[in-house]
Amino acid sequence: MNKQNSVKVNILKRMLGRKMVVIKDYVKNEYYYGNVDSVIDESNVNVRNASGELEKVSIFDLRSPSQEYS
């Protein structure tokens, strides 16, 4: 892992344990809330869903909880 990727991974580690919105389908506006469990690489994290299962999620499908997702 080069230095740039290492920096990205360290930034993602700040999200560990946080509740996030995971977008499943942008067109249908389908999403769920999950907790970030671990960082896989600079583009993916493991998120624990409501059933307690881990899912590999792209960072581009994550959003901070807001009024838009309620």
Gaussian input, Z-matrix of N, CA and C with variables (Angstrom, degrees):
# hf/3-21g

backbone

0 1
 N
 C     1     B1
 C     2     B2     1     A1
 N     3     B3     2     A2     1     D1
 C     4     B4     3     A3     2     D2
 C     5     B5     4     A4     3     D3
 N     6     B6     5     A5     4     D4
 C     7     B7     6     A6     5     D5
 C     8     B8     7     A7     6     D6
 N     9     B9     8     A8     7     D7
 C    10    B10     9     A9     8     D8
 C    11    B11    10    A10     9     D9
 N    12    B12    11    A11    10    D10
 C    13    B13    12    A12    11    D11
 C    14    B14    13    A13    12    D12
 N    15    B15    14    A14    13    D13
 C    16    B16    15    A15    14    D14
 C    17    B17    16    A16    15    D15
 N    18    B18    17    A17    16    D16
 C    19    B19    18    A18    17    D17
 C    20    B20    19    A19    18    D18
 N    21    B21    20    A20    19    D19
 C    22    B22    21    A21    20    D20
 C    23    B23    22    A22    21    D21
 N    24    B24    23    A23    22    D22
 C    25    B25    24    A24    23    D23
 C    26    B26    25    A25    24    D24
 N    27    B27    26    A26    25    D25
 C    28    B28    27    A27    26    D26
 C    29    B29    28    A28    27    D27
 N    30    B30    29    A29    28    D28
 C    31    B31    30    A30    29    D29
 C    32    B32    31    A31    30    D30
 N    33    B33    32    A32    31    D31
 C    34    B34    33    A33    32    D32
 C    35    B35    34    A34    33    D33
 N    36    B36    35    A35    34    D34
 C    37    B37    36    A36    35    D35
 C    38    B38    37    A37    36    D36
 N    39    B39    38    A38    37    D37
 C    40    B40    39    A39    38    D38
 C    41    B41    40    A40    39    D39
 N    42    B42    41    A41    40    D40
 C    43    B43    42    A42    41    D41
 C    44    B44    43    A43    42    D42
 N    45    B45    44    A44    43    D43
 C    46    B46    45    A45    44    D44
 C    47    B47    46    A46    45    D45
 N    48    B48    47    A47    46    D46
 C    49    B49    48    A48    47    D47
 C    50    B50    49    A49    48    D48
 N    51    B51    50    A50    49    D49
 C    52    B52    51    A51    50    D50
 C    53    B53    52    A52    51    D51
 N    54    B54    53    A53    52    D52
 C    55    B55    54    A54    53    D53
 C    56    B56    55    A55    54    D54
 N    57    B57    56    A56    55    D55
 C    58    B58    57    A57    56    D56
 C    59    B59    58    A58    57    D57
 N    60    B60    59    A59    58    D58
 C    61    B61    60    A60    59    D59
 C    62    B62    61    A61    60    D60
 N    63    B63    62    A62    61    D61
 C    64    B64    63    A63    62    D62
 C    65    B65    64    A64    63    D63
 N    66    B66    65    A65    64    D64
 C    67    B67    66    A66    65    D65
 C    68    B68    67    A67    66    D66
 N    69    B69    68    A68    67    D67
 C    70    B70    69    A69    68    D68
 C    71    B71    70    A70    69    D69
 N    72    B72    71    A71    70    D70
 C    73    B73    72    A72    71    D71
 C    74    B74    73    A73    72    D72
 N    75    B75    74    A74    73    D73
 C    76    B76    75    A75    74    D74
 C    77    B77    76    A76    75    D75
 N    78    B78    77    A77    76    D76
 C    79    B79    78    A78    77    D77
 C    80    B80    79    A79    78    D78
 N    81    B81    80    A80    79    D79
 C    82    B82    81    A81    80    D80
 C    83    B83    82    A82    81    D81
 N    84    B84    83    A83    82    D82
 C    85    B85    84    A84    83    D83
 C    86    B86    85    A85    84    D84
 N    87    B87    86    A86    85    D85
 C    88    B88    87    A87    86    D86
 C    89    B89    88    A88    87    D87
 N    90    B90    89    A89    88    D88
 C    91    B91    90    A90    89    D89
 C    92    B92    91    A91    90    D90
 N    93    B93    92    A92    91    D91
 C    94    B94    93    A93    92    D92
 C    95    B95    94    A94    93    D93
 N    96    B96    95    A95    94    D94
 C    97    B97    96    A96    95    D95
 C    98    B98    97    A97    96    D96
 N    99    B99    98    A98    97    D97
 C   100   B100    99    A99    98    D98
 C   101   B101   100   A100    99    D99
 N   102   B102   101   A101   100   D100
 C   103   B103   102   A102   101   D101
 C   104   B104   103   A103   102   D102
 N   105   B105   104   A104   103   D103
 C   106   B106   105   A105   104   D104
 C   107   B107   106   A106   105   D105
 N   108   B108   107   A107   106   D106
 C   109   B109   108   A108   107   D107
 C   110   B110   109   A109   108   D108
 N   111   B111   110   A110   109   D109
 C   112   B112   111   A111   110   D110
 C   113   B113   112   A112   111   D111
 N   114   B114   113   A113   112   D112
 C   115   B115   114   A114   113   D113
 C   116   B116   115   A115   114   D114
 N   117   B117   116   A116   115   D115
 C   118   B118   117   A117   116   D116
 C   119   B119   118   A118   117   D117
 N   120   B120   119   A119   118   D118
 C   121   B121   120   A120   119   D119
 C   122   B122   121   A121   120   D120
 N   123   B123   122   A122   121   D121
 C   124   B124   123   A123   122   D122
 C   125   B125   124   A124   123   D123
 N   126   B126   125   A125   124   D124
 C   127   B127   126   A126   125   D125
 C   128   B128   127   A127   126   D126
 N   129   B129   128   A128   127   D127
 C   130   B130   129   A129   128   D128
 C   131   B131   130   A130   129   D129
 N   132   B132   131   A131   130   D130
 C   133   B133   132   A132   131   D131
 C   134   B134   133   A133   132   D132
 N   135   B135   134   A134   133   D133
 C   136   B136   135   A135   134   D134
 C   137   B137   136   A136   135   D135
 N   138   B138   137   A137   136   D136
 C   139   B139   138   A138   137   D137
 C   140   B140   139   A139   138   D138
 N   141   B141   140   A140   139   D139
 C   142   B142   141   A141   140   D140
 C   143   B143   142   A142   141   D141
 N   144   B144   143   A143   142   D142
 C   145   B145   144   A144   143   D143
 C   146   B146   145   A145   144   D144
 N   147   B147   146   A146   145   D145
 C   148   B148   147   A147   146   D146
 C   149   B149   148   A148   147   D147
 N   150   B150   149   A149   148   D148
 C   151   B151   150   A150   149   D149
 C   152   B152   151   A151   150   D150
 N   153   B153   152   A152   151   D151
 C   154   B154   153   A153   152   D152
 C   155   B155   154   A154   153   D153
 N   156   B156   155   A155   154   D154
 C   157   B157   156   A156   155   D155
 C   158   B158   157   A157   156   D156
 N   159   B159   158   A158   157   D157
 C   160   B160   159   A159   158   D158
 C   161   B161   160   A160   159   D159
 N   162   B162   161   A161   160   D160
 C   163   B163   162   A162   161   D161
 C   164   B164   163   A163   162   D162
 N   165   B165   164   A164   163   D163
 C   166   B166   165   A165   164   D164
 C   167   B167   166   A166   165   D165
 N   168   B168   167   A167   166   D166
 C   169   B169   168   A168   167   D167
 C   170   B170   169   A169   168   D168
 N   171   B171   170   A170   169   D169
 C   172   B172   171   A171   170   D170
 C   173   B173   172   A172   171   D171
 N   174   B174   173   A173   172   D172
 C   175   B175   174   A174   173   D173
 C   176   B176   175   A175   174   D174
 N   177   B177   176   A176   175   D175
 C   178   B178   177   A177   176   D176
 C   179   B179   178   A178   177   D177
 N   180   B180   179   A179   178   D178
 C   181   B181   180   A180   179   D179
 C   182   B182   181   A181   180   D180
 N   183   B183   182   A182   181   D181
 C   184   B184   183   A183   182   D182
 C   185   B185   184   A184   183   D183
 N   186   B186   185   A185   184   D184
 C   187   B187   186   A186   185   D185
 C   188   B188   187   A187   186   D186
 N   189   B189   188   A188   187   D187
 C   190   B190   189   A189   188   D188
 C   191   B191   190   A190   189   D189
 N   192   B192   191   A191   190   D190
 C   193   B193   192   A192   191   D191
 C   194   B194   193   A193   192   D192
 N   195   B195   194   A194   193   D193
 C   196   B196   195   A195   194   D194
 C   197   B197   196   A196   195   D195
 N   198   B198   197   A197   196   D196
 C   199   B199   198   A198   197   D197
 C   200   B200   199   A199   198   D198
 N   201   B201   200   A200   199   D199
 C   202   B202   201   A201   200   D200
 C   203   B203   202   A202   201   D201
 N   204   B204   203   A203   202   D202
 C   205   B205   204   A204   203   D203
 C   206   B206   205   A205   204   D204
 N   207   B207   206   A206   205   D205
 C   208   B208   207   A207   206   D206
 C   209   B209   208   A208   207   D207

   B1=1.4518
   B2=1.5208
   B3=1.3298
   B4=1.4552
   B5=1.5238
   B6=1.3210
   B7=1.4604
   B8=1.5298
   B9=1.3367
   B10=1.4578
   B11=1.5311
   B12=1.3239
   B13=1.4628
   B14=1.5264
   B15=1.3132
   B16=1.4578
   B17=1.5254
   B18=1.3195
   B19=1.4685
   B20=1.5211
   B21=1.3375
   B22=1.4654
   B23=1.5184
   B24=1.3191
   B25=1.4655
   B26=1.5241
   B27=1.3279
   B28=1.4591
   B29=1.5255
   B30=1.3240
   B31=1.4676
   B32=1.5219
   B33=1.3310
   B34=1.4599
   B35=1.5237
   B36=1.3108
   B37=1.4681
   B38=1.5206
   B39=1.3306
   B40=1.4675
   B41=1.5263
   B42=1.3215
   B43=1.4628
   B44=1.5196
   B45=1.3145
   B46=1.4704
   B47=1.5269
   B48=1.3348
   B49=1.4505
   B50=1.5114
   B51=1.3171
   B52=1.4631
   B53=1.5271
   B54=1.3180
   B55=1.4611
   B56=1.5264
   B57=1.3268
   B58=1.4529
   B59=1.5297
   B60=1.3158
   B61=1.4554
   B62=1.5229
   B63=1.3317
   B64=1.4647
   B65=1.5249
   B66=1.3282
   B67=1.4544
   B68=1.5287
   B69=1.3235
   B70=1.4676
   B71=1.5227
   B72=1.3388
   B73=1.4618
   B74=1.5273
   B75=1.3224
   B76=1.4663
   B77=1.5236
   B78=1.3228
   B79=1.4593
   B80=1.5315
   B81=1.3350
   B82=1.4687
   B83=1.5261
   B84=1.3180
   B85=1.4644
   B86=1.5306
   B87=1.3328
   B88=1.4613
   B89=1.5201
   B90=1.3109
   B91=1.4642
   B92=1.5221
   B93=1.3235
   B94=1.4606
   B95=1.5261
   B96=1.3204
   B97=1.4550
   B98=1.5228
   B99=1.3151
   B100=1.4483
   B101=1.5157
   B102=1.3060
   B103=1.4635
   B104=1.5194
   B105=1.3269
   B106=1.4645
   B107=1.5186
   B108=1.3351
   B109=1.4635
   B110=1.5210
   B111=1.3346
   B112=1.4690
   B113=1.5212
   B114=1.3201
   B115=1.4601
   B116=1.5235
   B117=1.3329
   B118=1.4664
   B119=1.5236
   B120=1.3281
   B121=1.4611
   B122=1.5234
   B123=1.3229
   B124=1.4649
   B125=1.5235
   B126=1.3334
   B127=1.4646
   B128=1.5229
   B129=1.3268
   B130=1.4665
   B131=1.5240
   B132=1.3319
   B133=1.4576
   B134=1.5239
   B135=1.3071
   B136=1.4597
   B137=1.5168
   B138=1.3349
   B139=1.4585
   B140=1.5198
   B141=1.3243
   B142=1.4678
   B143=1.5256
   B144=1.3432
   B145=1.4592
   B146=1.5305
   B147=1.3297
   B148=1.4666
   B149=1.5295
   B150=1.3338
   B151=1.4684
   B152=1.5207
   B153=1.3335
   B154=1.4578
   B155=1.5128
   B156=1.3271
   B157=1.4632
   B158=1.5259
   B159=1.3304
   B160=1.4591
   B161=1.5235
   B162=1.3182
   B163=1.4539
   B164=1.5173
   B165=1.3311
   B166=1.4568
   B167=1.5272
   B168=1.3372
   B169=1.4611
   B170=1.5232
   B171=1.3143
   B172=1.4593
   B173=1.5250
   B174=1.3197
   B175=1.4635
   B176=1.5239
   B177=1.3232
   B178=1.4567
   B179=1.5325
   B180=1.3269
   B181=1.4591
   B182=1.5307
   B183=1.3199
   B184=1.4641
   B185=1.5223
   B186=1.3209
   B187=1.4603
   B188=1.5181
   B189=1.3077
   B190=1.4470
   B191=1.5153
   B192=1.3366
   B193=1.4637
   B194=1.5344
   B195=1.3260
   B196=1.4585
   B197=1.5281
   B198=1.3199
   B199=1.4587
   B200=1.5199
   B201=1.3276
   B202=1.4610
   B203=1.5359
   B204=1.3226
   B205=1.4646
   B206=1.5136
   B207=1.3179
   B208=1.4732
   B209=1.5073
   A1=108.13
   A2=116.81
   A3=118.89
   A4=110.36
   A5=115.85
   A6=121.14
   A7=111.94
   A8=117.35
   A9=120.61
   A10=111.09
   A11=117.09
   A12=120.59
   A13=110.86
   A14=116.63
   A15=121.16
   A16=110.84
   A17=116.44
   A18=120.92
   A19=109.87
   A20=117.78
   A21=121.54
   A22=111.03
   A23=117.28
   A24=121.57
   A25=109.64
   A26=118.30
   A27=121.07
   A28=111.61
   A29=117.10
   A30=120.92
   A31=109.87
   A32=117.19
   A33=120.81
   A34=111.81
   A35=117.92
   A36=121.33
   A37=111.46
   A38=117.96
   A39=121.07
   A40=111.28
   A41=117.00
   A42=121.65
   A43=112.53
   A44=119.24
   A45=122.11
   A46=110.64
   A47=115.75
   A48=121.46
   A49=114.74
   A50=118.16
   A51=120.83
   A52=111.66
   A53=114.82
   A54=121.63
   A55=107.83
   A56=116.54
   A57=122.12
   A58=109.90
   A59=115.42
   A60=122.12
   A61=107.14
   A62=116.54
   A63=122.00
   A64=107.36
   A65=116.18
   A66=121.91
   A67=108.35
   A68=116.51
   A69=121.84
   A70=111.29
   A71=117.22
   A72=121.82
   A73=108.24
   A74=116.06
   A75=120.98
   A76=111.90
   A77=118.26
   A78=122.20
   A79=110.78
   A80=116.26
   A81=121.13
   A82=112.42
   A83=117.16
   A84=123.60
   A85=111.37
   A86=116.24
   A87=122.03
   A88=109.11
   A89=115.82
   A90=121.21
   A91=109.55
   A92=115.14
   A93=120.91
   A94=108.38
   A95=115.86
   A96=121.95
   A97=108.85
   A98=116.17
   A99=121.26
   A100=110.73
   A101=116.52
   A102=122.17
   A103=109.69
   A104=115.57
   A105=120.56
   A106=107.80
   A107=115.83
   A108=121.86
   A109=112.30
   A110=116.88
   A111=120.12
   A112=110.30
   A113=114.69
   A114=121.96
   A115=107.84
   A116=116.72
   A117=121.41
   A118=109.73
   A119=115.92
   A120=122.26
   A121=108.05
   A122=117.37
   A123=120.03
   A124=113.70
   A125=118.21
   A126=121.31
   A127=114.54
   A128=118.25
   A129=121.37
   A130=112.02
   A131=114.19
   A132=121.16
   A133=108.52
   A134=117.11
   A135=122.53
   A136=107.65
   A137=115.80
   A138=121.43
   A139=108.27
   A140=115.68
   A141=121.02
   A142=107.61
   A143=116.01
   A144=120.38
   A145=110.73
   A146=116.91
   A147=121.87
   A148=112.22
   A149=117.42
   A150=121.39
   A151=112.54
   A152=116.67
   A153=120.95
   A154=113.99
   A155=116.99
   A156=121.13
   A157=110.41
   A158=115.77
   A159=120.96
   A160=110.29
   A161=115.56
   A162=121.48
   A163=108.96
   A164=115.99
   A165=121.10
   A166=107.56
   A167=116.81
   A168=121.85
   A169=109.07
   A170=115.88
   A171=121.78
   A172=109.04
   A173=117.13
   A174=120.13
   A175=111.33
   A176=117.68
   A177=121.41
   A178=112.00
   A179=116.83
   A180=121.66
   A181=112.06
   A182=117.80
   A183=122.44
   A184=110.68
   A185=115.43
   A186=121.84
   A187=108.28
   A188=116.03
   A189=120.52
   A190=108.84
   A191=117.75
   A192=119.37
   A193=109.96
   A194=116.52
   A195=121.57
   A196=108.22
   A197=116.53
   A198=120.92
   A199=111.81
   A200=116.61
   A201=121.16
   A202=110.82
   A203=116.70
   A204=122.52
   A205=110.38
   A206=116.21
   A207=119.23
   A208=110.97
   D1=126.46
   D2=-179.60
   D3=-79.49
   D4=174.53
   D5=-174.04
   D6=-63.00
   D7=-40.55
   D8=-179.12
   D9=-62.98
   D10=-43.72
   D11=178.56
   D12=-66.26
   D13=-36.08
   D14=178.57
   D15=-62.94
   D16=-39.59
   D17=178.17
   D18=-65.03
   D19=-42.48
   D20=178.68
   D21=-61.27
   D22=-43.06
   D23=179.74
   D24=-63.97
   D25=-41.74
   D26=179.18
   D27=-62.97
   D28=-37.11
   D29=177.03
   D30=-66.03
   D31=-41.61
   D32=179.17
   D33=-64.45
   D34=-30.40
   D35=-179.63
   D36=-62.47
   D37=-20.13
   D38=176.86
   D39=-66.70
   D40=-20.77
   D41=-178.93
   D42=-84.81
   D43=-9.21
   D44=-177.14
   D45=-55.41
   D46=130.26
   D47=178.45
   D48=83.77
   D49=-6.58
   D50=-177.97
   D51=-84.24
   D52=145.83
   D53=174.75
   D54=-80.75
   D55=126.88
   D56=-177.48
   D57=-131.59
   D58=159.77
   D59=172.70
   D60=-92.15
   D61=129.39
   D62=177.73
   D63=-109.45
   D64=118.43
   D65=-179.86
   D66=-81.77
   D67=120.45
   D68=177.65
   D69=-92.55
   D70=-38.43
   D71=-178.28
   D72=-147.43
   D73=115.57
   D74=-177.54
   D75=-70.96
   D76=-35.75
   D77=-177.22
   D78=-70.31
   D79=-46.04
   D80=-178.81
   D81=-86.59
   D82=-3.25
   D83=-177.93
   D84=56.47
   D85=46.78
   D86=177.45
   D87=-96.25
   D88=132.14
   D89=-178.48
   D90=-154.23
   D91=168.87
   D92=173.13
   D93=-147.69
   D94=163.45
   D95=176.43
   D96=-95.34
   D97=138.10
   D98=177.06
   D99=-149.18
   D100=165.91
   D101=178.21
   D102=-106.76
   D103=132.83
   D104=178.58
   D105=-69.86
   D106=122.48
   D107=-175.64
   D108=-98.68
   D109=-42.92
   D110=-178.35
   D111=-159.56
   D112=161.76
   D113=178.12
   D114=-98.92
   D115=126.96
   D116=178.55
   D117=-87.25
   D118=-54.28
   D119=177.64
   D120=-156.02
   D121=-165.59
   D122=-174.49
   D123=-71.57
   D124=-7.10
   D125=-178.35
   D126=-123.33
   D127=-6.79
   D128=-173.92
   D129=-139.64
   D130=147.76
   D131=175.51
   D132=-134.03
   D133=160.72
   D134=171.64
   D135=-94.59
   D136=129.48
   D137=179.25
   D138=-119.79
   D139=133.34
   D140=177.27
   D141=-89.59
   D142=119.24
   D143=-178.32
   D144=-83.33
   D145=-177.24
   D146=-176.89
   D147=-62.77
   D148=-26.03
   D149=178.56
   D150=-81.92
   D151=-4.62
   D152=-179.52
   D153=87.75
   D154=4.76
   D155=-179.95
   D156=-89.17
   D157=147.39
   D158=176.75
   D159=-88.16
   D160=136.00
   D161=176.59
   D162=-127.54
   D163=138.60
   D164=174.14
   D165=-78.48
   D166=123.73
   D167=-175.28
   D168=-129.17
   D169=135.49
   D170=174.45
   D171=-70.88
   D172=143.76
   D173=179.21
   D174=-64.49
   D175=-19.84
   D176=179.59
   D177=-76.97
   D178=-11.54
   D179=177.99
   D180=-101.67
   D181=8.47
   D182=179.95
   D183=-103.38
   D184=141.93
   D185=175.71
   D186=-137.84
   D187=152.92
   D188=172.44
   D189=-73.99
   D190=143.46
   D191=177.70
   D192=-59.66
   D193=135.69
   D194=178.99
   D195=-151.03
   D196=177.47
   D197=179.58
   D198=-63.78
   D199=-24.55
   D200=178.68
   D201=-62.55
   D202=-31.37
   D203=-178.91
   D204=-112.66
   D205=72.76
   D206=179.61
   D207=-136.10

